[in-house]
Amino acid sequence: QVQLVESGGGLVQPGGSLRLSCAASGFTFSSAWMNWVRQAPGKEREFVATITSSGSTYYADSVKGRFTISRDNAKSTVYLQMNSLKPEDTAIYYCNHDQYWGQGTQVTVSS
């Protein structure tokens, strides 16, 4: 069955960095478009970034220039490098492929 397992969240000060990972299994990862989506308290889930099977990337305007999505097909893992973090980046971050979702990892940006 499809599994998506996120890791790497935590508490970081404004301006800091974190790298999230999502280990995937149960489907042909190298052919899959992968997404990161986040949900802040009291808000709807919102798109963060996508990486296509060929490696093209797309970002929400709010994270463009600060976040980088990447993938390692040999490890069936997608990453989200987050730099220059802001308090408004605080959210649960989810890995997504098609209709499948991970359990999420909490990112808190606070001094």
Phi and psi in degrees as a GROMACS rama.xvg file:
@    title "Ramachandran Plot"
@    xaxis  label "Phi"
@    yaxis  label "Psi"
@TYPE xy
-72.0651  132.896  VAL-2
-133.589  137.346  GLN-3
-128.645  119.838  LEU-4
-124.226  111.569  VAL-5
-88.3126  153.526  GLU-6
-155.416  166.511  SER-7
105.942  -4.04742  GLY-8
-71.2735  173.832  GLY-9
163.78  -167.598  GLY-10
-100.722  129.859  LEU-11
-141.113  149.874  VAL-12
-77.8691  155.059  GLN-13
-53.4076  138.009  PRO-14
89.0572  -9.4958  GLY-15
-82.7569  -176.461  GLY-16
-131.896  152.555  SER-17
-144.723  152.887  LEU-18
-122.246  119.567  ARG-19
-92.5637  147.445  LEU-20
-125.54  150.301  SER-21
-136.772  110.62  CYS-22
-89.8204  125.13  ALA-23
-111.845  149.537  ALA-24
-154.892  160.862  SER-25
92.8959  3.2188  GLY-26
-154.621  170.967  PHE-27
-79.8128  93.6822  THR-28
-60.0502  -41.883  PHE-29
-62.961  -21.1532  SER-30
-96.0258  -1.3187  SER-31
-97.1028  139.089  ALA-32
-79.6585  136.814  TRP-33
-123.332  143.741  MET-34
-127.037  151.294  ASN-35
-113.618  133.567  TRP-36
-133.487  146.607  VAL-37
-130.125  156.465  ARG-38
-136.301  115.352  GLN-39
-85.6832  158.382  ALA-40
-55.5025  127.131  PRO-41
76.3033  8.24381  GLY-42
-122.496  165.448  LYS-43
-74.1398  158.545  GLU-44
-64.3256  142.112  ARG-45
-132.749  144.725  GLU-46
-63.0104  139.569  PHE-47
-114.654  -55.4933  VAL-48
-160.761  153.425  ALA-49
-133.13  144.193  THR-50
-127.166  129.515  ILE-51
-82.6395  174.47  THR-52
-64.333  -26.4744  SER-53
-91.131  -3.15316  SER-54
98.3882  2.43966  GLY-55
-68.5868  147.957  SER-56
-127.001  150.524  THR-57
-138.653  144.646  TYR-58
-135.035  150.235  TYR-59
-66.802  146.939  ALA-60
-57.519  -32.9834  ASP-61
-67.7497  -19.0905  SER-62
-117.83  -6.32778  VAL-63
-58.5368  132.53  LYS-64
88.2286  -12.7028  GLY-65
-115.174  -33.546  ARG-66
-108.387  148.172  PHE-67
-133.782  123.831  THR-68
-96.9095  140.603  ILE-69
-148.934  170.962  SER-70
-144.311  152.341  ARG-71
-126.295  100.359  ASP-72
-66.4173  -29.5509  ASN-73
-65.0002  -28.9748  ALA-74
-103.747  0.143294  LYS-75
50.2663  47.6592  SER-76
-132.765  138.901  THR-77
-114.877  143.794  VAL-78
-120.633  156.968  TYR-79
-134.314  106.721  LEU-80
-86.8275  122.067  GLN-81
-117.665  116.627  MET-82
-115.903  164.737  ASN-83
49.024  47.7918  SER-84
-65.3314  145.516  LEU-85
-120.482  157.26  LYS-86
-54.973  -32.5946  PRO-87
-72.9771  -4.73471  GLU-88
-84.1987  -6.56654  ASP-89
-60.2438  124.368  THR-90
-177.875  170.177  ALA-91
-89.3455  128.944  ILE-92
-103.596  128.827  TYR-93
-116.517  142.055  TYR-94
-92.5664  140.324  CYS-95
-141.153  138.434  ASN-96
-141.348  121.136  HIS-97
55.2675  -124.153  ASP-98
-95.3538  9.32466  GLN-99
-100.505  142.121  TYR-100
-132.815  146.009  TRP-101
-79.8057  -177.747  GLY-102
-82.923  -14.2195  GLN-103
92.6955  154.835  GLY-104
-135.613  134.081  THR-105
-81.2769  130.474  GLN-106
-118.388  123.308  VAL-107
-123.004  123.809  THR-108
-112.161  109.929  VAL-109
-158.385  147.493  SER-110
